[in-house]
Amino acid sequence: MKETGKIWMNGKLIPFKDAKVHVLTHALHYSTAVFEGIRCYNTPDGSAIFRLPEHVDRFFNSAKMYGMKMRYSKKQISNAIIKTVKTSGLKECYIRPLAYYGYGTMGLTPTLNKVDVSIACWKWKMGESKAGKFSGAKCKISKWIRIDSKSQPMQSKSAANYSNAALARVEALKNGYDEAIMLNNKGNVAEGSAENIFVVKNGIIKTPPLDADILNGITRDSVIQLIKKEHMKLVEKNITVNELLKADEVFMTGTAAEVKSVTKIDKNAIGNGSIGEITKELQKSFMNIVMGKDKRFVRWLTCL
């Protein structure tokens, strides 16, 4: 990672290389942290952060689910995100706000420690999303089951939830795949390790409902709103493995992934084994939105 600009930590911008925490930071031992992933795009009208208010709302909601007392208001965090991006000098980047129980008292109980907040940004590289954009990603149905919402709040974007996702991602990569698909404890499709999932069959787009133990993805919501605007048929329903494998198209959505195609799951080709037409259309339409070319959704962009 190239160290560019500065990192905001508890109200101060400090040099990238000096953004450090103590080895006894509570979150490092017990995963008591929540975070966001946000994108800033270099649009024809200048740099713009995509759906900043919604990301900040979810950031605070995640903290609330874990009983974390934030020391800053939503407005302060929003302004800090903008300031951090401007200081970086980057025209487009990935932004990572993080709230975590810090250094102070060790032991399982987190609430004896203050909640620290940091905001970093860096130049985004397509990386693992590349396959889904140009040739279609190869996915493995993971042996790891998505955490049940009765065990942990799955609507919180918490570090604890992502240890489960990391197991699935590593398993998929070790077996020669690009990404994992996780099932919930009922055996239905939940999501990828870091993306929501959609299937297309006979022109109808389906995606698992929020009670399928999935994260309420902001890109997911954006694509759902786009689908409705385009008068395509969308159904939120539980999806079986059989429906997944027999789909005409499968695609995933996420802040990092944007809209990426899935053309192979385990040893099964999806549809004709190439990126589907509906997926291509949504990929193009989504990029028009984030680049400010679709005026119907220009409200989603916070220009810097």
C-alpha positions as CSV (number, residue, x, y, z in Angstrom):
1,M,0.0,0.0,0.0
2,K,1.3,3.4,-1.0
3,E,1.3,5.8,2.0
4,T,-0.5,8.9,0.7
5,G,-1.7,11.9,2.6
6,K,-2.6,11.5,6.3
7,I,-4.9,9.5,8.5
8,W,-7.5,11.0,10.8
9,M,-7.3,9.6,14.3
10,N,-9.5,10.9,17.1
11,G,-9.8,14.4,15.6
12,K,-6.3,14.9,14.3
13,L,-4.7,14.3,10.9
14,I,-1.4,12.5,11.4
15,P,1.3,11.1,9.0
16,F,0.3,7.8,7.4
17,K,3.2,5.9,8.9
18,D,2.5,7.2,12.4
19,A,-1.1,5.9,12.6
20,K,-0.5,3.2,15.1
21,V,-2.3,1.6,18.0
22,H,-1.0,-0.2,21.1
23,V,-0.6,-4.0,21.0
24,L,-3.0,-4.3,23.9
25,T,-5.8,-2.4,22.0
26,H,-9.0,-4.2,23.0
27,A,-10.3,-4.5,19.4
28,L,-7.1,-6.3,18.4
29,H,-7.8,-9.1,20.9
30,Y,-11.6,-9.3,20.8
31,S,-12.7,-8.0,17.4
32,T,-14.6,-5.1,19.0
33,A,-14.6,-2.8,16.0
34,V,-17.0,-1.7,13.3
35,F,-16.1,-0.1,10.0
36,E,-17.2,1.2,6.6
37,G,-15.9,0.9,3.1
38,I,-16.7,4.0,1.0
39,R,-15.6,5.0,-2.5
40,C,-14.6,8.3,-3.9
41,Y,-14.8,8.6,-7.7
42,N,-13.0,10.9,-10.1
43,T,-16.1,12.2,-12.0
44,P,-16.1,14.7,-14.9
45,D,-17.2,17.3,-12.4
46,G,-14.4,16.4,-9.9
47,S,-14.0,14.0,-7.0
48,A,-17.2,12.8,-5.4
49,I,-17.9,10.4,-2.5
50,F,-20.6,7.9,-3.2
51,R,-23.6,7.8,-0.8
52,L,-21.6,9.3,2.1
53,P,-24.6,10.0,4.4
54,E,-25.8,6.4,4.0
55,H,-22.4,5.0,4.9
56,V,-22.1,7.3,7.9
57,D,-25.6,6.3,9.1
58,R,-24.6,2.6,8.8
59,F,-21.3,3.3,10.6
60,F,-23.2,4.7,13.6
61,N,-25.9,2.0,13.5
62,S,-23.2,-0.7,13.6
63,A,-21.6,1.0,16.6
64,K,-25.0,1.2,18.3
65,M,-25.6,-2.5,17.9
66,Y,-22.3,-3.2,19.7
67,G,-23.1,-0.6,22.4
68,M,-20.3,1.6,21.4
69,K,-20.5,5.2,22.5
70,M,-19.2,7.4,19.7
71,R,-17.3,10.6,20.7
72,Y,-18.2,12.3,17.5
73,S,-21.4,13.3,15.7
74,K,-22.4,12.1,12.2
75,K,-21.6,15.6,10.9
76,Q,-18.1,15.6,12.4
77,I,-17.4,12.1,10.9
78,S,-18.7,13.2,7.5
79,N,-16.5,16.3,7.6
80,A,-13.5,14.3,8.7
81,I,-14.0,11.9,5.8
82,I,-14.1,14.7,3.4
83,K,-11.1,16.4,5.0
84,T,-9.1,13.1,4.9
85,V,-9.8,12.6,1.2
86,K,-8.8,16.2,0.4
87,T,-5.6,15.9,2.3
88,S,-4.7,12.7,0.5
89,G,-4.5,14.5,-2.9
90,L,-6.2,11.5,-4.5
91,K,-8.8,12.1,-7.2
92,E,-10.4,8.7,-6.4
93,C,-9.9,6.3,-3.5
94,Y,-11.2,3.8,-1.1
95,I,-12.1,5.2,2.3
96,R,-12.1,3.3,5.6
97,P,-13.7,4.7,8.7
98,L,-13.1,2.5,11.8
99,A,-14.4,2.7,15.3
100,Y,-12.9,0.4,17.9
101,Y,-12.5,-0.1,21.6
102,G,-9.0,1.2,22.3
103,Y,-6.1,0.7,24.8
104,G,-6.8,0.9,28.5
105,T,-8.2,-2.2,30.3
106,M,-7.8,-5.8,29.1
107,G,-10.4,-8.4,29.5
108,L,-13.5,-9.4,27.6
109,T,-15.7,-6.5,28.8
110,P,-15.0,-3.7,26.2
111,T,-17.0,-0.8,27.8
112,L,-14.3,0.1,30.2
113,N,-12.3,1.5,27.2
114,K,-12.9,4.6,25.1
115,V,-14.1,4.2,21.5
116,D,-11.4,5.4,19.2
117,V,-12.1,6.4,15.6
118,S,-9.8,6.6,12.6
119,I,-10.3,7.4,8.9
120,A,-7.9,6.3,6.2
121,C,-8.0,6.4,2.4
122,W,-5.8,4.9,-0.3
123,K,-5.7,4.5,-4.0
124,W,-8.0,1.7,-5.0
125,K,-6.8,-1.2,-7.2
126,M,-9.3,-3.5,-8.9
127,G,-7.6,-6.6,-7.5
128,E,-9.9,-9.5,-6.8
129,S,-12.9,-7.7,-8.6
130,K,-11.1,-7.8,-11.9
131,A,-12.3,-11.3,-12.9
132,G,-15.9,-10.3,-12.3
133,K,-15.7,-7.2,-14.5
134,F,-14.1,-8.7,-17.7
135,S,-14.5,-12.5,-17.8
136,G,-16.8,-13.5,-14.9
137,A,-15.6,-14.7,-11.5
138,K,-15.3,-18.3,-10.5
139,C,-16.9,-18.9,-7.1
140,K,-16.8,-21.8,-4.6
141,I,-19.7,-22.6,-2.3
142,S,-18.0,-22.5,1.0
143,K,-18.0,-25.2,3.7
144,W,-18.2,-22.3,6.2
145,I,-21.8,-21.3,7.1
146,R,-22.7,-17.6,7.3
147,I,-23.1,-16.5,10.9
148,D,-26.6,-16.6,12.2
149,S,-28.2,-13.3,13.2
150,K,-29.1,-14.9,16.5
151,S,-25.4,-15.3,17.2
152,Q,-24.1,-11.8,16.1
153,P,-25.9,-8.8,14.6
154,M,-25.4,-9.3,10.9
155,Q,-26.7,-5.9,10.1
156,S,-23.6,-4.5,11.8
157,K,-20.5,-4.1,9.6
158,S,-18.3,-5.4,12.3
159,A,-14.8,-6.8,12.3
160,A,-16.1,-9.9,14.2
161,N,-18.4,-10.8,11.3
162,Y,-15.6,-10.7,8.8
163,S,-13.5,-13.4,10.5
164,N,-16.2,-15.7,9.2
165,A,-16.0,-14.2,5.8
166,A,-12.2,-14.4,5.7
167,L,-12.3,-18.2,6.3
168,A,-14.6,-18.6,3.3
169,R,-12.4,-16.3,1.1
170,V,-9.2,-18.1,2.0
171,E,-10.8,-21.5,1.3
172,A,-12.0,-20.3,-2.1
173,L,-8.6,-18.9,-3.1
174,K,-6.7,-22.0,-1.9
175,N,-8.9,-24.1,-4.2
176,G,-8.3,-21.9,-7.3
177,Y,-11.5,-19.8,-7.2
178,D,-11.9,-16.0,-7.2
179,E,-14.5,-15.8,-4.5
180,A,-16.7,-17.7,-2.0
181,I,-20.4,-18.0,-1.8
182,M,-21.8,-18.6,1.7
183,L,-25.0,-20.3,2.7
184,N,-26.9,-19.6,5.8
185,N,-27.8,-22.1,8.5
186,K,-31.0,-23.0,6.6
187,G,-29.0,-24.0,3.6
188,N,-30.1,-21.1,1.5
189,V,-27.8,-18.6,-0.4
190,A,-26.6,-15.8,1.9
191,E,-23.9,-13.7,0.2
192,G,-20.3,-13.7,-1.0
193,S,-17.4,-13.2,1.5
194,A,-17.7,-9.4,0.9
195,E,-20.6,-8.9,-1.5
196,N,-24.3,-9.4,-1.8
197,I,-25.6,-11.7,-4.5
198,F,-28.2,-11.6,-7.2
199,V,-29.5,-14.3,-9.7
200,V,-31.3,-13.8,-12.9
201,K,-33.7,-16.4,-14.3
202,N,-36.0,-15.8,-17.3
203,G,-35.5,-12.0,-17.0
204,I,-36.5,-11.9,-13.3
205,I,-33.8,-10.7,-10.9
206,K,-33.8,-12.3,-7.4
207,T,-31.8,-11.5,-4.3
208,P,-31.8,-12.9,-0.8
209,P,-33.9,-10.8,1.8
210,L,-32.2,-9.1,4.7
211,D,-33.4,-11.8,7.1
212,A,-31.3,-14.3,5.2
213,D,-28.3,-13.3,7.5
214,I,-26.9,-10.8,5.0
215,L,-25.5,-7.3,5.3
216,N,-27.7,-4.5,4.1
217,G,-25.3,-3.5,1.4
218,I,-25.4,0.1,0.2
219,T,-24.3,-1.0,-3.3
220,R,-27.1,-3.7,-3.0
221,D,-29.6,-1.0,-2.2
222,S,-28.3,1.2,-5.0
223,V,-28.6,-1.6,-7.6
224,I,-32.1,-2.5,-6.3
225,Q,-33.2,1.1,-6.8
226,L,-31.6,1.2,-10.2
227,I,-33.4,-2.0,-11.2
228,K,-36.8,-0.5,-10.1
229,K,-36.1,2.7,-12.0
230,E,-35.4,0.7,-15.1
231,H,-38.7,-1.2,-14.6
232,M,-37.0,-4.6,-14.4
233,K,-38.7,-7.2,-12.2
234,L,-37.0,-7.8,-8.9
235,V,-37.9,-10.3,-6.1
236,E,-36.4,-10.4,-2.7
237,K,-36.7,-14.1,-1.7
238,N,-34.7,-17.0,-0.3
239,I,-32.6,-18.6,-3.0
240,T,-31.8,-22.3,-2.9
241,V,-28.5,-23.8,-4.1
242,N,-30.4,-25.4,-7.0
243,E,-31.8,-22.0,-8.1
244,L,-28.3,-20.5,-7.9
245,L,-26.7,-23.2,-10.1
246,K,-29.5,-23.1,-12.7
247,A,-29.6,-19.3,-13.0
248,D,-29.2,-17.6,-16.4
249,E,-26.9,-15.0,-14.7
250,V,-25.4,-14.4,-11.3
251,F,-23.8,-11.2,-10.2
252,M,-22.5,-9.7,-7.0
253,T,-22.5,-6.2,-5.6
254,G,-20.3,-4.4,-3.1
255,T,-18.4,-1.2,-2.5
256,A,-15.2,-2.8,-3.7
257,A,-16.7,-5.1,-6.2
258,E,-19.3,-2.6,-7.6
259,V,-21.2,-5.0,-9.9
260,K,-19.3,-8.1,-10.9
261,S,-20.4,-11.1,-12.8
262,V,-20.2,-14.8,-11.7
263,T,-19.8,-17.3,-14.6
264,K,-18.8,-20.4,-12.7
265,I,-19.8,-21.9,-9.3
266,D,-18.0,-24.9,-8.2
267,K,-17.7,-27.0,-11.4
268,N,-20.9,-25.5,-12.9
269,A,-21.0,-22.9,-15.7
270,I,-23.7,-20.3,-15.1
271,G,-25.9,-19.7,-18.1
272,N,-23.7,-19.9,-21.2
273,G,-20.5,-19.3,-19.2
274,S,-20.0,-15.7,-20.1
275,I,-21.2,-12.4,-18.6
276,G,-24.9,-12.0,-19.1
277,E,-26.7,-9.2,-20.8
278,I,-28.6,-8.0,-17.7
279,T,-25.4,-8.0,-15.7
280,K,-23.6,-6.0,-18.4
281,E,-26.4,-3.5,-18.5
282,L,-26.4,-3.0,-14.7
283,Q,-22.6,-2.8,-14.7
284,K,-22.7,0.0,-17.2
285,S,-25.6,1.8,-15.5
286,F,-24.0,1.6,-12.1
287,M,-20.8,3.2,-13.4
288,N,-22.8,5.9,-15.0
289,I,-24.3,6.6,-11.6
290,V,-21.0,6.8,-9.7
291,M,-19.5,8.9,-12.4
292,G,-22.3,11.4,-12.2
293,K,-23.6,10.7,-15.7
294,D,-27.1,9.6,-14.5
295,K,-28.9,12.7,-13.2
296,R,-31.6,10.6,-11.6
297,F,-29.1,9.6,-8.9
298,V,-26.9,12.6,-8.7
299,R,-28.1,13.2,-5.1
300,W,-26.0,10.1,-4.2
301,L,-22.7,12.0,-4.9
302,T,-21.0,14.3,-2.4
303,C,-18.8,16.5,-4.5
304,L,-15.5,17.7,-2.9
